[in-house]
Amino acid sequence: MRVDRIEKLEKFILDNKTASLDSLCERFDVSKNTLRRDIDALCERGNIKKVYGGVVAVEKGQAVGLKPFKERSAINSELKLSIAEKTAKMINDGDTLFIDTGSSTFPLVNLLKNLKDITIVTNSVPFIYHAMACDNLNIIALPGTLNRSTDSLVGASTIESLKRFHVKKAIMACTGLSVEHGACNASFSEYEIKRTAMSICDEAFLLADNNKFGVTSMMSYAELNQFDHIITDKRPADAITRYLNESGVELVC
């Protein structure tokens, strides 16, 4: 019965503190659609929260912390790659880009090899490291202090340096997005960097897998209508789709 399954699901999540959707589907032998309905019911109780392609247990009065970059990269990696592939098709020879930190934007590093004269401004340490093998990518590494949770360079010097640039396209990530709260971010140290990136670009792209829709986090760095394109793997709920259409935001699924 569904009631019994939900109770077992809740106990498992609370005992383990965190779980991915894929692991829960396998453990409880249910489809993702069924699992999402069960999780929605559990979220209404207030002690479980959707985040990063999975769920976490939330103790009363505590905020959900940001998972390390490597751990986030392992969750829904195939979905993130497919989203990055769609995004890569919207990047042209000669483009100047800001590449945001995050597990959704990182796969782009291996998808831009065939383009010519691409300049990338970024504070993502993994992106900088892997881009060294791509001769066609001109990398401008922003200065800053290393944030080990996000594998990124952050701080006042990062923001001030970024303000000096103008880029054609900003490729952004988020920890969650909704009509009410826009694109959210769980890292205070990256909040102003993301806001600055949005202010220096001609076009803003938001990359997010479907599990991030309806999820909120500590800080909102942009309204959804500030993006020109939102690239995801699955069409979101009708209310979000309608809002994006009315706001002139291209939804790429």
BABAMAR-74483 format. One record per atom (N, C-alpha, C, O): residue in one letter; x, y, z. Coordinates in steps of 0.2 Angstrom, whole numbers, plus 5000, padded with zeros to 4 digits. Atoms other than C-alpha are relative to their C-alpha. Last residue first. Layout:
BABAMAR-74483
AXYZ...
//
This chain:
BABAMAR-74483
C500150064997C506951034884C500349944996C500349894997V499750055004V507451214880V500049935003V500349925009L499950064996L506351344888L500249944995L499849934990E500050065004E506551514879E500149945005E500649945008V499550044999V506051654891V500049934996V499549904996G499650005006G504851774884G500749975001G501149984998S499449964999S504051814901S500550004994S501050044994E500349934999E502351744896E500650055001E500550114999N500349985006N503151584890N499850075000N500050114995L499449995004L504251574906L499750024993L500050064990Y499749944997Y502651594917Y500650024995Y500750074993R500449945002R501651464907R500450075002R500450114998T500050005008T503051334908T499650064998T499950104994I499449985002I503151364927I500150024993I500450074991A499949944997A501351344930A500650044998A500750104996D500349965005D501251194918D500150085003D500150124998A500749994999A502551104928A499750054996A500050104994P500350004993P504251074921P499350015000P498950004995R500449944999R504751004904R499750015007R499449965010K500750025000K506150884906K499550065001K499750105005D500050075003D508050884903D499249984999D499149934995T500150064995T508351064906T499849944996T499849944990I499950065004I508951224897I499949955006I500349955011I500050054994I508251394903I500149934996I499649914993H500150075001H508651534890H500049965006H500549975010D500250005007D508551724890D499849924998D499449914994F499650045004F508651734909F499750004993F499150014992Q499449975002Q508051884919Q500449964995Q500949984992N500149965006N506251814919N500650044998N500650084993L500050045006L506751684931L500050044993L500250024988E500750025002E507251814944E500049964994E500549964990A500349975006A509051814949A499349984999A499149925001Y499549955003Y510251784964Y499750034993Y500050084991S500250005007S509051704976S500450054996S500450114998M500049945004M509851654992M499850004993M499949954990M499949944995M509651515005M499950074997M499650115000S499450004996S508851384994S500150065003S499650105004T499749934998T507251344985T500649995004T500749945007V499650004994V506651194975V500350075002V500550104997G500450004994G505151194964G500450005006G500150005012F500649965000F506151144949F499650005006F499549945008K499949944997K507851074954K499450055000K499450105003N500150014993N507350894950N500150075004N499950075010N500749994998N507050944932N499949995007N499450025010D500450065002D508950964928D499350015004D499250055008A500350034994A509551144928A499649944998A499249944994L500050075001L510551254916L499849975007L500149985012L500150044993L510151434916L500049934998L499549914995F500350065000F510751544901F500049965007F500549975011A499950054994A510951724901A499749944999A499149934997E500550055000E511251834885E500149955007E500749945008D500649995005D512051994883D499549955001D498949975000C500150045006C513151974899C499450034996C499050064998I499549995005I513952084912I499949974994I500349974989S500049935002S512452104925S500550014994S500450074991M500749995003M512051914926M500050074997M499750094992A500050035007A513951884930A499350014996A499450024990T499649965004T513852014944T500049974993T500050004988R500449945002R512351924952R500450044995R500150084991K500550025005K513251754951K499650074998K499450074992I499650015006I514851834959I499449984995I499550004989E499949945004E513751914972E500449994994E500350034989Y500649975001Y513051744978Y500150074996Y499850074990E500150005007E514551644977E499550044998E499450064992S499449985003S515151664995S500050014992S500450054989F499949935000F513451645001F500650034997F500550094994S499349974998S513351474994S500050075000S499950114995A499950024993A511551394993A500750025003A500850015009N499350024999N511051474977N500149995008N499950035012C499750004994C509351504970C500749985001C500949944996A499450045000A508651554953A500350015007A500550065009G499550005005G506951634955G500549955000G500449895003H499349994997H506051634972H500550014994H501150024996E500149964995E504151634967E500750035002E500850095004V500249945002V504351564950V500050055006V500150115004S500750004999S505451424956S499850074998S500250124997L500449945004L507251374954L499349995001L499049945001G500750015001G508551264964G499750064996G500050124996T500250064996T510351244967T499349995000T499049935003C500449984994C510851354952C499949945005C500049885002A500350064997A511951354937A499650035006A499650085008M500150004993M512351494925M499749935002M499449894999I500250074999I513151504907I499949985008I500449975011A499950034993A513351684904A499649945001A499049935000K500450054997K513451734886K500249985007K500849965008K500650015004K514151874876K499549965003K498949985003V500050065004V515351934889V499349994996V498850024998H500650005003H515852104896H500049944996H500549934992F500150035006F517252114909F499350014997F498950035000R499749975005R517852234922R499949974993R500050004988K500349945002K516552184934K500350034994K500050074991L500650025005L517252004935L499750064997L499550064992S499750025006S518852074943S499549994995S499650014989E499749945004E517952164956E500349994994E500250034989I500549955003I516952014960I500250064997I500050074991T500450035006T518351894961T499550044997T499450054991S499650005006S519452014971S499749974994S499749994989A500049935003A518052034984A500450014994A500150044989G499849944996G517951844987G499950074997G499750074991V500549964998V517851674978V500350065004V500950065006L499649944998L518851554968L499550055002L499150074997S500149945003S517851384966S500550065003S500650055009D499450005004D517951204971D500050064995D500150064989T500349995007T516151224978T500650004995T500550004989S500750035001S516451164995S499850004993S499449954991R499950075001R518351194994R499349974999R499349914997N500550034996N518151384992N500049924999N499849904993L500350065002L519851444986L499449985005L499549985011T499850054995T520151624988T499649944999T499149944997G500550014994G520051744973G500349955005G500949925004P499650014994P520751784956P499549985006P498949995005L500249944995L519651754940L500449985006L500549935008A500150034994A520451634927A499950065005A500450105006I499849954996I520351694909I499749985007I499249985009I500350004993I520351544898I500350065004I500950075005N499649954997N520651554879N499650015007N499150045008L500449964995L519851394873L500550045004L501050025006N500549955003N520451324856N499750045006N499350095004D499749955003D521951234864D499650064997D499850124997C500349985006C520951124875C500350064997C500250125000A499950055006A521951024887A499750024993A499849994988M499349995002M522051174899M500249954994M500749974991A500049965006A520151174900A500750004997A500850024991H500150055006H520251024912H500050044994H500150014988Y499550055000Y521051134926Y499949964993Y500449944990I499449975002I520051294922I500549944999I500949944994F500049985007F518451194923F500650034998F500950014992P500050065005P518951104939P499950024993P500249994989V499350035000V519451274947V500049944996V500449934992S500050074998S517851364943S500649974999S500949974993N499750014993N518051554944N500049935002N500149915008T500350044995T517751584925T500450005007T500950025007V499849974994V517951694910V499749955006V499149945005I500450024994I517951594894I500350035006I500950035008T499749974994T518551654877T499549995006T498950005006I500449994994I518151544862I500450035006I500950005008D499949934997D519151574846D499550015006D499150065005K499449965001K518551414836K499950075004K499450105005L500149935002L517351284841L500650045000L501150015003N500049995007N517751094840N499850074998N499850094992K499350015003K518351074858K500050024992K500550034990L499949945004L516751154866L500649994996L500950044993L500550005006L515950994872L500150064996L499850074991N499850055006N517350934884N499550014994N499649964990V499349995001V517251094896V500249954994V500749964990L499949965006L515351094894L500850004998L500950014992P499950055006P515250954907P500150044993P500450014989F499350035001F515651084921F500049964994F500549964990T499649975005T514051184919T500649974998T500949984993S500450005006S512851064928S500450044994S500350024989S500050075003S514051014942S499650004993S499749964989G500550054999G514351194947G500049944996G500449944991T499850064996T515351354945T499449955000T498849985000D500150004993D514751474932D500349945003D500449894999I500250064998I515551494915I499949995007I500450005011F499850024993F515651664908F499749945002F499149925000L500450034996L515751664889L500250015008L500850025009T499749994993T516451754875T499549985005T498950005005D500449984994D515851684858D500550025006D501049985007G499949934998G517051684843G499650025006G499750085008D499349985001D516351524836D500050075002D499650115000N499849995007N514551494842N500850025000N501050045005I499449964999I513751424858I500350004993I500449954990M500249935000M511951364857M500650055000M500550115001K500249995007K512451184852K499750084999K499650104994A499449995004A513451184868A499850014993A500250054989T499849934999T511851214878T500650014995T500750064992K500449965003K511051054872K500250075000K500250114995E500050015007E512550954876E499550054996E499750074991A499449975002A512651024893A500150004992A500350044989I500249935000I510850974896I500650044998I500550094994S500549995005S511250794891S499850084999S499850114994L499650005006L512850794902L499550024994L499750054989K499649945000K511850854917K500450004993K500550054990L500549955001L510550714914L500450074999L500350114994E500250015007E511950584913E499550064998E499550084992S499549985004S512750644929S499850004992S500050044988N500349995006N511150634939N500550034995N500450074991I500750005000I512150644955I499750024993I499950084991A500250075001A514050614953A499249995000A499049934998S499850025007S514450794950S499749934999S499649914993R500649975004R513550844967R500149984992R499649964989E500650034998E514750734977E499450024995E499049984993K500050075002K516250794968K499449965001K499249924997F500150015007F515750974971F500049934997F499649914993P499449995004P515450954989P499949994993P499549954991K499650065001K513650964995K500750024997K500750064993L499850015007L512951135000L500549945000L500949935004G499349985002G512051135017G500249984993G499849944990V499750055003V510151125020V500750034997V500750084994A500049995007A509651245033A500449944997A500849915000Q499450005004Q509251195051Q499950014992Q499449994990G499649944999G507851255062G500749994997G501150044997K500449944998K506951085063K500550055001K500950045006E500249994993E508050945056E499750075001E499950124998V499949944997V508050925037V499850005007V499250005009A500349994994A508350755029A500150075003A500750095004V499650004994V508950765012V499550015006V499050045005V500349974994V508250724995V500450005006V500949965006G500150054994G508850684978G499650045005G499350095004G500250075003G509250764961G499949955005G499949895004Y499550035004Y510150914969Y499949934997Y500349894998V499449965001V508850954983V500549964995V500649904997K499750025007K507150904988K500650044999K500650105000K499949955005K506850925007K500349984993K500749944994I499650025006I506250815021I500050054994I499550084993N499350024998N505750865038N500449964995N500949934996G499549954997G504350985034G500649975002G501150015003R499950014993R502850865033R500550045003R500650055009E500549964996E502350935016E500149995007E499850045011C499749944999C504050865010C499550055003C499750105007L499549994994L503450695013L500250075001L500350095007A500450014994A501950715001A500450005006A500250035011D500449944999D503050784988D499650005006D499550045010I499549954997I504250634990I499650075001I499750105007D499950024993D502850514987D500450055004D500350075009R500649994997R502350604971R500049985008R499850025012R500149924999R504150614966R499350015003R499350065007L499649984994L504350424969L499950085001L499950105007T500350024994T502850384958T500450025006T500150055011N500749964999N503450484944N499749985006N499550035010K499849934998K505250414946K499450045001K499350085006S499849965005S504550234945S500250075003S500050095008V500549955002V504550124960V500250044994V500950054993D500350035006D505549974966D499450044997D498950014996F500750014999F505850044983F499649974994F499049974994R500150034994R507750024983R499249985001R499149935004E499850075000E507950054964E499849965007E499649915007C500450035005C506850214964C500249925000C499849885000L500750014997L507650274980L499649964995L499249914998S499950064995S509450244973S499349995003S499249935005D499950065003D508950344957D500149945005D499849895004L500650035002L508150484967L500149934997L499749894997S500249985006S509750514977S499349974997S499149925000A500150055004A509750494996A499950034993A499650084992T500049975007T510250605011T499949934995T500149884997K499849935001K510150595030K499950024993K499750084992N499449995004N510250405030N500250074999N500750084996D499450044998D509050375044D500650014997D501250015000L499849974994L507850515039L500649965004L501049995007I499749945002I507850455021I500350035007I500850065007F499350015003F507550275026F500350064999F500950075000K499550034996K506150315038K500750004997K501250015000E499849944995E505250435026E500549975005E501050015006L499549955004L505350295012L500250065005L500850075005K499350035000K504650165025K500550054996K501150054998E499850004994E503150285029E500749975000E501249995004I499849934998I502850325011I500350005007I500850035008R499449995004R502850135006R500350075002R500950085003D499450044997D501650095020D500650024997D501150035000V499949974993V500450235015V500649975003V501050005006R499649945001R500650184996R500150035007R500750055008M500449945000M500050005000M500450065000M501050065003
//
